[in-house]
Amino acid sequence: NACNYNLTTVLMYAKSNALKNSNTKLIDILIDNGANIYQKDIYNKNVIDWVKTENTELHQYILSKV
């Protein structure tokens, strides 16, 4: 659940990687090891909020992991 100064989490970066590469392996590893999908950034959004507007399929995939 580490994050940077914008409170962007590793899971949020993994989401961006999955969108670019169509590979969810890193998301799986992070969630399986306890990544908090509800942790919010400075924009008061979590990974689910961000992916909802970016990719419906990935949004559903992340929700299915919880």
DSSP file with accessible surface (Angstrom, degrees, kcal/mol):
  #  RESIDUE AA STRUCTURE BP1 BP2  ACC     N-H-->O    O-->H-N    N-H-->O    O-->H-N    TCO  KAPPA ALPHA  PHI   PSI    X-CA   Y-CA   Z-CA
    1    1 A N              0   0  108      0, 0.0    33,-0.0     0, 0.0    34,-0.0   0.000 360.0 360.0 360.0  23.6    0.0    0.0    0.0
    2    2 A A        -     0   0   67      7,-0.0     8,-1.3     1,-0.0     2,-0.3  -0.311 360.0-178.6 -66.6 150.6    3.0    2.3   -0.6
    3    3 A C  B     -A    9   0A  59      6,-0.2     6,-0.2     7,-0.1     2,-0.1  -0.958  21.0-121.7-147.1 166.2    2.3    5.6   -2.3
    4    4 A N    >   -     0   0   45      4,-1.5     3,-2.4    -2,-0.3     6,-0.0  -0.233  53.1 -73.8 -97.8-168.9    4.0    8.7   -3.5
    5    5 A Y  T 3  S+     0   0  196      1,-0.3    -1,-0.0     2,-0.1    -2,-0.0   0.721 134.9  51.6 -63.5 -20.7    3.5   12.3   -2.7
    6    6 A N  T 3  S-     0   0   45      2,-0.1    36,-2.2    35,-0.0    -1,-0.3   0.318 117.9-114.5 -91.9   5.0    0.3   12.4   -4.7
    7    7 A L    <   +     0   0   74     -3,-2.4     2,-0.4     1,-0.3    -2,-0.1   0.659  62.0 158.2  65.7  19.8   -0.9    9.3   -2.8
    8    8 A T        -     0   0   26     33,-0.1    -4,-1.5     1,-0.1    -1,-0.3  -0.626  32.1-141.9 -72.8 126.2   -0.7    7.3   -6.0
    9    9 A T  B  >  -A    3   0A   5     -2,-0.4     4,-1.8    -6,-0.2    -6,-0.2  -0.426  20.6-112.5 -90.0 165.8   -0.4    3.7   -5.0
   10   10 A V  H  > S+     0   0   69     -8,-1.3     4,-2.5     1,-0.2     5,-0.2   0.887 119.8  57.6 -61.2 -37.0    1.6    0.9   -6.6
   11   11 A L  H  > S+     0   0    4     -9,-0.2     4,-2.2     1,-0.2    -1,-0.2   0.885 102.6  53.3 -63.2 -36.7   -1.7   -0.7   -7.6
   12   12 A M  H  > S+     0   0    8      2,-0.2     4,-1.8     1,-0.2    -1,-0.2   0.904 110.1  47.4 -65.2 -38.7   -2.7    2.5   -9.5
   13   13 A Y  H  X S+     0   0  129     -4,-1.8     4,-2.2     2,-0.2    -2,-0.2   0.893 109.7  53.3 -67.9 -37.4    0.6    2.3  -11.4
   14   14 A A  H  X S+     0   0    2     -4,-2.5     4,-2.5     1,-0.2    13,-0.2   0.873 105.6  54.9 -64.0 -36.0   -0.1   -1.4  -12.0
   15   15 A K  H  X S+     0   0   11     -4,-2.2     4,-2.2     2,-0.2    -1,-0.2   0.934 107.4  49.1 -62.2 -44.0   -3.5   -0.4  -13.5
   16   16 A S  H  X S+     0   0   44     -4,-1.8     4,-1.8     1,-0.2    -2,-0.2   0.912 111.1  50.3 -62.3 -40.5   -1.8    1.9  -15.9
   17   17 A N  H  X S+     0   0   62     -4,-2.2     4,-2.7     1,-0.2     6,-0.3   0.909 108.8  51.8 -63.6 -41.8    0.6   -0.8  -16.9
   18   18 A A  H  X S+     0   0    5     -4,-2.5     4,-1.9     1,-0.2     5,-0.3   0.872 107.8  52.5 -64.3 -36.4   -2.3   -3.3  -17.4
   19   19 A L  H  < S+     0   0   56     -4,-2.2    -1,-0.2     1,-0.2    -2,-0.2   0.889 115.1  41.5 -66.6 -36.8   -4.0   -0.7  -19.7
   20   20 A K  H  < S+     0   0  171     -4,-1.8    -2,-0.2    -5,-0.2    -1,-0.2   0.875 129.3  26.1 -75.8 -39.7   -0.9   -0.3  -21.8
   21   21 A N  H  < S-     0   0   99     -4,-2.7    -2,-0.2     2,-0.2    -3,-0.2   0.394  93.0-127.7-109.3  -1.6    0.2   -4.0  -22.0
   22   22 A S     <  +     0   0  114     -4,-1.9     2,-0.4    -5,-0.2    -4,-0.2   0.871  69.2 127.3  52.8  41.2   -3.1   -5.9  -21.5
   23   23 A N        -     0   0   84     -5,-0.3     3,-0.3    -6,-0.3     4,-0.2  -0.978  37.9-179.6-132.4 120.0   -1.5   -7.9  -18.7
   24   24 A T     >  +     0   0   41     -2,-0.4     4,-2.6     1,-0.2     5,-0.2   0.293  53.1 107.1-101.1   9.3   -3.1   -8.1  -15.3
   25   25 A K  H  > S+     0   0  139      1,-0.2     4,-2.4     2,-0.2    -1,-0.2   0.902  81.1  47.9 -57.5 -44.5   -0.4  -10.3  -13.6
   26   26 A L  H  > S+     0   0   75     -3,-0.3     4,-2.6     2,-0.2    -1,-0.2   0.909 110.8  51.8 -65.4 -38.9    1.0   -7.4  -11.5
   27   27 A I  H  > S+     0   0    1    -13,-0.2     4,-2.7    -4,-0.2     5,-0.3   0.934 109.8  50.5 -60.2 -45.1   -2.5   -6.5  -10.4
   28   28 A D  H  X S+     0   0   36     -4,-2.6     4,-2.9     1,-0.2    -2,-0.2   0.937 110.9  48.2 -58.0 -47.9   -3.1  -10.1   -9.4
   29   29 A I  H  X S+     0   0   79     -4,-2.4     4,-1.2     1,-0.2    -1,-0.2   0.931 113.9  46.5 -61.0 -45.4    0.1  -10.2   -7.4
   30   30 A L  H  <>S+     0   0   37     -4,-2.6     5,-2.6     2,-0.2     3,-0.3   0.939 116.3  42.8 -65.6 -46.5   -0.6   -6.9   -5.6
   31   31 A I  H ><5S+     0   0   23     -4,-2.7     3,-1.9     1,-0.2    -2,-0.2   0.926 111.7  54.6 -67.6 -41.3   -4.2   -7.7   -4.7
   32   32 A D  H 3<5S+     0   0  109     -4,-2.9    -1,-0.2    -5,-0.3    -2,-0.2   0.771 109.4  50.4 -62.0 -23.6   -3.4  -11.3   -3.7
   33   33 A N  T 3<5S-     0   0  133     -4,-1.2    -1,-0.3    -3,-0.3    -2,-0.2   0.140 131.6 -87.2-104.2  19.1   -0.8   -9.8   -1.3
   34   34 A G  T < 5 +     0   0   51     -3,-1.9    -3,-0.2     1,-0.2    -2,-0.1   0.625  61.1 169.0  96.6  14.7   -3.2   -7.3    0.3
   35   35 A A      < -     0   0   20     -5,-2.6     2,-0.8    -6,-0.1    -1,-0.2  -0.379  38.6-122.4 -60.3 136.8   -3.1   -4.2   -1.8
   36   36 A N    >   -     0   0   65      1,-0.2     3,-1.0     2,-0.1   -25,-0.1  -0.729  24.3-171.6 -85.9 108.3   -5.9   -1.9   -0.7
   37   37 A I  T 3  S+     0   0    7     -2,-0.8    11,-0.8     1,-0.2    10,-0.5   0.632  84.3  57.5 -75.2 -11.5   -8.1   -1.2   -3.7
   38   38 A Y  T 3  S+     0   0  129      8,-0.1    -1,-0.2     9,-0.1     2,-0.2   0.458  73.5 120.4 -97.9  -2.2  -10.0    1.5   -1.8
   39   39 A Q    <   -     0   0   43     -3,-1.0     8,-0.4     1,-0.1     2,-0.3  -0.451  56.0-142.2 -66.2 130.1   -7.0    3.7   -0.9
   40   40 A K        -     0   0   92     -2,-0.2     6,-0.2     6,-0.1     2,-0.1  -0.651   6.3-143.3-101.1 151.7   -7.5    7.1   -2.3
   41   41 A D    >   -     0   0   10      4,-2.2     3,-2.1    -2,-0.3   -34,-0.2  -0.202  47.6 -76.1 -95.5-169.5   -5.1    9.6   -3.9
   42   42 A I  T 3  S+     0   0   85    -36,-2.2   -35,-0.1     1,-0.3    -2,-0.0   0.683 131.9  58.5 -67.7 -14.4   -5.0   13.4   -3.7
   43   43 A Y  T 3  S-     0   0  150    -37,-0.3    -1,-0.3     2,-0.2     3,-0.1   0.285 117.6-113.8 -93.6   8.4   -8.0   13.6   -6.1
   44   44 A N  S <  S+     0   0  111     -3,-2.1     2,-0.4     1,-0.2    -2,-0.1   0.819  77.4 125.6  62.8  33.3  -10.0   11.5   -3.7
   45   45 A K        -     0   0   73      4,-0.0    -4,-2.2    -6,-0.0    -1,-0.2  -0.949  45.8-154.5-121.0 144.8  -10.1    8.6   -6.2
   46   46 A N     >  -     0   0   13     -2,-0.4     4,-2.1    -6,-0.2     5,-0.2  -0.518  42.7 -88.7-105.0-179.8   -9.1    5.0   -5.7
   47   47 A V  H  > S+     0   0    2    -10,-0.5     4,-2.5    -8,-0.4     5,-0.2   0.863 127.5  54.3 -60.4 -33.4   -8.0    2.5   -8.4
   48   48 A I  H  > S+     0   0   19    -11,-0.8     4,-1.8     1,-0.2    -1,-0.2   0.920 107.4  50.0 -66.9 -42.5  -11.6    1.5   -9.0
   49   49 A D  H  > S+     0   0   57      2,-0.2     4,-0.8     1,-0.2    -2,-0.2   0.921 113.5  46.0 -60.5 -44.9  -12.7    5.0   -9.7
   50   50 A W  H >X S+     0   0   62     -4,-2.1     3,-0.7     1,-0.2     4,-0.6   0.940 114.8  44.8 -65.3 -47.4   -9.8    5.6  -12.1
   51   51 A V  H >X S+     0   0    0     -4,-2.5     4,-2.8     1,-0.2     3,-0.7   0.801  99.4  71.5 -73.2 -23.8  -10.3    2.4  -14.1
   52   52 A K  H 3< S+     0   0  132     -4,-1.8    -1,-0.2     1,-0.3    -2,-0.2   0.875 106.2  37.7 -58.4 -37.2  -14.1    2.8  -14.3
   53   53 A T  H << S+     0   0  109     -4,-0.8    -1,-0.3    -3,-0.7    -2,-0.2   0.573 121.1  46.9 -90.1  -9.5  -13.7    5.7  -16.7
   54   54 A E  H << S+     0   0   88     -3,-0.7     2,-0.2    -4,-0.6    -2,-0.2   0.792 124.4   1.6-102.5 -36.3  -10.7    4.2  -18.6
   55   55 A N     X  -     0   0   63     -4,-2.8     4,-2.4     1,-0.1    -1,-0.2  -0.769  49.1-161.7-161.5 109.0  -11.6    0.5  -19.3
   56   56 A T  H  > S+     0   0  102     -2,-0.2     4,-2.4     1,-0.2     5,-0.2   0.879  94.6  52.6 -61.5 -40.5  -14.8   -1.3  -18.5
   57   57 A E  H  > S+     0   0  165      1,-0.2     4,-2.1     2,-0.2    -1,-0.2   0.930 112.0  44.0 -64.3 -45.8  -13.3   -4.7  -18.9
   58   58 A L  H  > S+     0   0   13      2,-0.2     4,-2.7     1,-0.2     5,-0.2   0.880 110.6  57.0 -67.4 -36.0  -10.4   -4.0  -16.5
   59   59 A H  H  X S+     0   0   20     -4,-2.4     4,-2.3    -8,-0.4    -2,-0.2   0.949 109.3  44.5 -57.2 -49.9  -12.8   -2.3  -14.1
   60   60 A Q  H  X S+     0   0  111     -4,-2.4     4,-2.0     1,-0.2    -1,-0.2   0.885 111.5  54.7 -63.9 -37.7  -14.9   -5.5  -13.9
   61   61 A Y  H  X S+     0   0   70     -4,-2.1     4,-0.8     2,-0.2    -2,-0.2   0.940 108.9  46.4 -62.2 -47.4  -11.7   -7.6  -13.5
   62   62 A I  H >< S+     0   0    1     -4,-2.7     3,-1.0     1,-0.2     4,-0.4   0.923 111.6  51.8 -63.6 -41.7  -10.5   -5.7  -10.5
   63   63 A L  H >< S+     0   0   62     -4,-2.3     3,-1.2     1,-0.3    -1,-0.2   0.868 105.0  56.7 -62.1 -34.4  -13.9   -5.8   -8.9
   64   64 A S  H 3< S+     0   0   85     -4,-2.0    -1,-0.3     1,-0.2    -2,-0.2   0.706  98.2  63.1 -70.1 -18.7  -14.0   -9.6   -9.4
   65   65 A K  T <<        0   0   60     -3,-1.0    -1,-0.2    -4,-0.8    -2,-0.2   0.584 360.0 360.0 -81.0 -10.3  -10.7   -9.8   -7.4
   66   66 A V    <         0   0  100     -3,-1.2   -35,-0.0    -4,-0.4    -3,-0.0  -0.597 360.0 360.0 -94.2 360.0  -12.2   -8.5   -4.2
